[in-house]
Amino acid sequence: MEMADKSISADGMAACSTDILAMVRSVSHRPTPHEIERCLKKRYPSVLIRNTLRHLILEGELAYASLHGRQVLEPSMDRRIQISPHIALAPENHGAGSVGITVRLRHGASFGTGQHPSTRLALRLMDDVFHADGNERPIRFNRVLDIGAGSGVLAIAALLLGAGTATATDIDPCALFEAKQNAEINGVSDRITVLDTPLEDISPCFDLVLANLRTPTLHHILPELVRLCYPKGVIVCSGMRSEELPSIVTYYTSGGIDLWTMSHEDGWGATAFRIRS
């Protein structure tokens, strides 16, 4: 009987962990421990919920954060996280994994830590694009442009996957500083240019353009994307809500671009396009 109880407890904690992580990973709301317990108490005993929360924190899955004076829970970025088959993210003091690349990031204020689904979606589509031929050896892109680079995570990932050079643009001085720091941490400073130049002043052409931006901006910059990208070049767009994705696909495919693939996570969407030759 004792063995059966332990098995049930383990199963219960596994199920409870899944539900808690789903709640915390929702970008619409960072819950407090009390909110998690209140939401799940009809499915699990309070003692199980509390023990599971304690376990997830000790295992480095979750971390406490302060938000508007409240103590909330968020996904922990203090460990290596596998984003896609060939791309992982980790704090700056972590080493590389055994498979693919690891982008090491210094904790900062800029967008692009991997906590938001739009960053993860962009990285996963990048993985698909770089390995489109099905080989473990990535396709080589000579020139990459990352628009609204934030922490520089997308541009750095492209370089680590084998791209020749990258240009990372942002209008936020904090982002420019942190992108340069992260490039240095990952050993790619000599192959990346970080700047605040307006998009219309950037000279073409690029093989791969990355844009993790909100939908109105993605609509607005389409002519510039077409201008900046080589024929048969690839554009990866993220930052859209899932319900906004069809309008982006319709707008882009009517402007000389073919849809390649798309993906969704937690109400957010991303897509990859290819410029027609």
Secondary structure, DSSP 8 states (H G I E B T S, - for coil): -HHHHHHHHHHHHHHHHHHHHHHHT-TT----HHHHHHHHTTTS-HHHHHHHHHHHHHTTSEEEEEETTEEEEEE--SS-EEEETTEEEEETT----SSSEEEEE---SSS-SS-SHHHHHHHHHHHHHHTTTS-SS----SEEEEES-TTSHHHHHHHHTT-SEEEEE-S-HHHHHHHHHHHHHTT-GGGEEEE---GGGS---EEEEEEE--HHHHHHTHHHHHHHEEEEEEEEEEEEEGGGHHHHHHHHHTTTEEEEEEEEETTEEEEEEEE--
